[in-house]
């Protein structure tokens, strides 16, 4: 039996040749566009227009249908731009506390849907909760992820959950969640470049510093903030916060361990 070479597309658009035996099952093609992948592997095309936490509403060519949440493996759907407009306006105005409930309203319309932009929504919610010291909101975010475990698998949710634990005073839990992100941040070869990923890393390092301070480990926190000032000086907001914390700790006589 002769193996046949066929091309497959890898992440980043790269292609590679693999050997496949004649008669072997071909890999299922990856569908394009918005839709829902079910747990049995089938793809249902359409636009997700809402969810009550039990049923996801999917708008397709024949109208809106309801899909049980338990049958959904993953979702591809664009963010609802009109719903994002009011909270993003508050963010641009620097009013994180005002943006927090507005973003939560967006989430409630799509409750439990495991789509990437939900992690972005939760990120803004937790930024507001950290700004306001809102432990109740921190616990609400944690409870939603416990209710819908697939949300915890979304990119960026480690940071969100670490923020939740920090605001609620669960410092050891917060440290455990942020640790893998810190490892990625310090090992990234693009350090120093102003990219969205770098902004997240700078945010993670500052959060780590606050977690360490919360545990009384001020020397380690001092070192963390210094890393932000040295590695992410291009991120003005993150660097400013880190410099302020460095100055405050220096005033107390704190030094790096």
C-alpha positions as CSV (number, residue, x, y, z in Angstrom):
1,X,0.0,0.0,0.0
2,X,1.4,3.4,-1.0
3,X,1.1,6.4,1.2
4,X,-0.2,9.6,-0.4
5,X,1.2,13.0,0.6
6,X,-1.4,15.6,1.3
7,X,-1.0,19.2,2.5
8,X,-2.5,20.5,5.7
9,X,-2.6,24.0,7.0
10,X,-1.0,24.7,10.3
11,X,-1.4,27.6,12.7
12,X,-0.1,30.9,11.3
13,X,-0.9,29.9,7.7
14,X,2.0,27.5,7.4
15,X,1.5,24.3,5.4
16,X,3.1,20.9,5.9
17,X,2.9,17.6,4.1
18,X,1.7,14.5,5.9
19,X,1.6,10.9,4.7
20,X,-1.9,9.3,4.5
21,X,-2.8,5.8,3.7
22,X,-5.2,5.3,0.8
23,X,-8.7,4.7,2.2
24,X,-7.9,6.4,5.5
25,X,-10.4,8.7,6.9
26,X,-9.8,12.3,5.8
27,X,-9.7,15.0,8.6
28,X,-12.9,16.9,8.8
29,X,-12.6,20.4,7.1
30,X,-12.6,23.3,9.5
31,X,-15.7,25.5,8.8
32,X,-15.3,29.2,8.3
33,X,-17.4,32.0,9.7
34,X,-19.6,32.3,12.8
35,X,-21.3,29.4,14.4
36,X,-21.3,26.7,17.0
37,X,-19.4,23.5,17.2
38,X,-21.4,20.8,19.0
39,X,-19.9,18.2,21.4
40,X,-20.5,15.5,18.7
41,X,-18.2,17.5,16.3
42,X,-20.9,18.9,14.0
43,X,-20.8,22.6,13.1
44,X,-23.9,24.7,13.1
45,X,-23.5,27.9,11.2
46,X,-25.1,31.1,12.4
47,X,-24.8,34.2,14.6
48,X,-25.1,33.8,18.4
49,X,-27.7,36.4,19.4
50,X,-28.1,35.5,23.1
51,X,-28.2,33.0,25.9
52,X,-30.1,32.5,29.1
53,X,-27.4,30.2,30.5
54,X,-29.3,27.0,29.5
55,X,-30.1,27.6,25.8
56,X,-28.0,29.5,23.2
57,X,-30.0,31.3,20.5
58,X,-28.4,30.9,17.1
59,X,-29.6,33.0,14.2
60,X,-29.3,31.2,10.8
61,X,-30.8,31.2,7.4
62,X,-34.0,29.7,8.7
63,X,-34.4,32.0,11.7
64,X,-33.4,31.7,15.3
65,X,-33.0,28.3,16.9
66,X,-32.2,27.3,20.5
67,X,-29.3,24.9,21.2
68,X,-28.9,23.4,24.7
69,X,-25.8,24.7,26.4
70,X,-24.7,21.2,27.3
71,X,-24.4,20.3,23.6
72,X,-22.0,23.1,22.8
73,X,-18.3,22.5,22.7
74,X,-17.1,25.9,21.3
75,X,-18.4,29.1,19.7
76,X,-17.1,31.4,17.0
77,X,-19.0,34.7,17.1
78,X,-18.1,38.4,16.6
79,X,-18.5,40.7,19.5
80,X,-21.9,42.6,19.5
81,X,-20.6,46.0,18.5
82,X,-23.7,48.0,19.5
83,X,-23.7,46.5,23.0
84,X,-19.9,47.2,23.4
85,X,-20.2,50.9,22.6
86,X,-21.5,52.3,25.9
87,X,-19.1,50.5,28.2
88,X,-16.1,51.2,25.9
89,X,-17.0,54.9,26.0
90,X,-16.8,54.7,29.8
91,X,-13.4,52.9,29.5
92,X,-12.0,55.6,27.2
93,X,-13.2,58.2,29.7
94,X,-11.3,56.4,32.4
95,X,-14.5,55.5,34.3
96,X,-13.8,51.9,35.0
97,X,-16.3,51.7,37.8
98,X,-19.0,53.0,35.4
99,X,-18.0,50.5,32.7
100,X,-18.1,47.5,35.0
101,X,-21.9,47.1,35.2
102,X,-22.3,48.0,31.5
103,X,-20.0,45.2,30.6
104,X,-21.8,42.8,33.0
105,X,-25.0,43.6,31.1
106,X,-23.3,42.5,27.9
107,X,-22.2,39.2,29.5
108,X,-25.7,38.6,30.9
109,X,-27.2,38.7,27.4
110,X,-24.7,35.9,26.4
111,X,-24.5,34.1,29.7
112,X,-22.2,31.1,29.7
113,X,-21.4,31.2,26.0
114,X,-17.8,30.0,25.6
115,X,-16.7,32.6,23.0
116,X,-13.3,34.4,23.2
117,X,-14.6,37.9,23.6
118,X,-16.3,36.9,26.9
119,X,-12.9,36.8,28.5
120,X,-12.4,40.4,27.3
121,X,-15.7,41.4,28.9
122,X,-14.7,39.7,32.1
123,X,-11.3,41.5,32.0
124,X,-13.0,44.9,31.9
125,X,-15.4,43.8,34.6
126,X,-12.5,42.8,36.8
127,X,-10.6,46.0,36.0
128,X,-13.6,47.9,37.4
129,X,-13.9,45.6,40.4
130,X,-10.3,46.2,41.2
131,X,-10.7,49.9,40.9
132,X,-13.7,49.9,43.2
133,X,-12.6,47.1,45.5
134,X,-15.9,45.4,44.6
135,X,-15.6,41.9,46.2
136,X,-19.2,41.1,45.3
137,X,-18.4,41.4,41.6
138,X,-15.2,39.4,42.0
139,X,-17.2,36.6,43.5
140,X,-19.9,36.8,40.8
141,X,-17.2,36.3,38.1
142,X,-15.7,33.4,39.9
143,X,-19.2,31.8,40.4
144,X,-20.0,32.1,36.6
145,X,-16.8,30.3,35.7
146,X,-17.6,27.6,38.2
147,X,-21.1,27.3,36.7
148,X,-19.8,27.3,33.1
149,X,-16.4,25.6,33.2
150,X,-15.7,26.1,29.5
151,X,-15.4,29.9,30.3
152,X,-12.3,29.1,32.3
153,X,-10.7,27.6,29.2
154,X,-10.9,30.8,27.2
155,X,-7.6,32.7,26.4
156,X,-6.9,35.3,29.0
157,X,-9.1,33.8,31.8
158,X,-6.1,33.1,34.0
159,X,-5.6,36.8,34.5
160,X,-9.4,37.4,35.1
161,X,-9.6,34.7,37.8
162,X,-6.4,35.9,39.4
163,X,-7.9,39.4,39.6
164,X,-11.1,37.9,41.1
165,X,-9.1,36.1,43.8
166,X,-7.0,39.2,44.5
167,X,-10.0,41.5,45.0
168,X,-11.7,38.9,47.2
169,X,-8.5,38.6,49.3
170,X,-7.7,35.1,48.2
171,X,-4.0,35.9,47.7
172,X,-2.5,32.4,47.6
173,X,-5.1,31.4,45.0
174,X,-4.5,34.5,43.0
175,X,-0.7,33.9,43.0
176,X,-1.2,30.3,41.8
177,X,-3.3,31.5,38.9
178,X,-1.0,34.3,37.8
179,X,2.2,32.3,38.0
180,X,1.9,30.7,34.5
181,X,1.2,34.1,33.0
182,X,4.3,35.5,34.7
183,X,6.4,32.7,33.4
184,X,5.2,33.4,29.8
185,X,5.8,37.1,30.3
186,X,9.4,36.8,31.5
187,X,10.2,34.2,28.8
188,X,8.7,36.2,25.9
189,X,11.3,37.2,23.3
190,X,9.3,40.2,22.2
191,X,9.7,41.9,25.5
192,X,10.1,45.7,25.1
193,X,7.8,45.8,22.1
194,X,4.5,47.6,22.5
195,X,2.0,44.9,21.5
196,X,-1.4,43.8,23.0
197,X,0.3,40.8,24.4
198,X,3.0,42.9,26.1
199,X,0.3,45.1,27.6
200,X,-1.3,42.0,29.2
201,X,2.1,40.8,30.5
202,X,2.8,44.3,32.1
203,X,-0.7,44.1,33.7
204,X,0.1,40.6,35.0
205,X,3.4,41.7,36.5
206,X,1.7,44.6,38.3
207,X,-1.0,42.3,39.5
208,X,1.6,39.9,40.8
209,X,3.2,42.8,42.7
210,X,-0.1,43.6,44.3
211,X,-0.7,40.0,45.2
212,X,2.8,39.8,46.8
213,X,2.2,43.0,48.7
214,X,-1.1,41.6,49.9
215,X,0.8,38.7,51.5
216,X,3.4,41.0,53.1
217,X,6.1,40.0,50.7
218,X,7.2,43.5,49.9
219,X,10.7,42.8,48.7
220,X,9.4,40.4,46.1
221,X,6.7,42.9,45.1
222,X,9.4,45.6,44.7
223,X,11.3,43.4,42.4
224,X,8.1,42.7,40.3
225,X,7.4,46.4,39.9
226,X,11.0,47.0,38.9
227,X,10.6,44.4,36.1
228,X,7.6,46.4,34.8
229,X,9.6,49.7,34.7
230,X,12.5,48.0,32.9
231,X,10.8,45.6,30.5
232,X,7.6,47.5,29.7
233,X,8.6,51.2,29.8
234,X,6.7,51.6,26.6
235,X,3.4,50.9,28.3
236,X,2.9,54.3,29.9
237,X,0.0,53.4,32.3
238,X,1.6,50.2,33.5
239,X,5.0,51.8,34.0
240,X,3.5,54.7,35.8
241,X,1.7,52.5,38.3
242,X,4.8,50.4,38.8
243,X,7.0,53.4,39.4
244,X,4.5,54.7,42.0
245,X,4.6,51.4,43.9
246,X,8.4,51.3,43.7
247,X,8.6,54.8,45.2
248,X,6.1,53.9,47.9
249,X,8.0,50.8,48.9
250,X,11.4,52.6,48.8
251,X,9.9,55.2,51.2
252,X,9.3,52.3,53.6
253,X,12.9,51.2,53.2
254,X,12.0,48.1,51.1
255,X,14.7,46.6,48.8
256,X,14.7,43.8,46.3
257,X,15.5,40.4,48.0
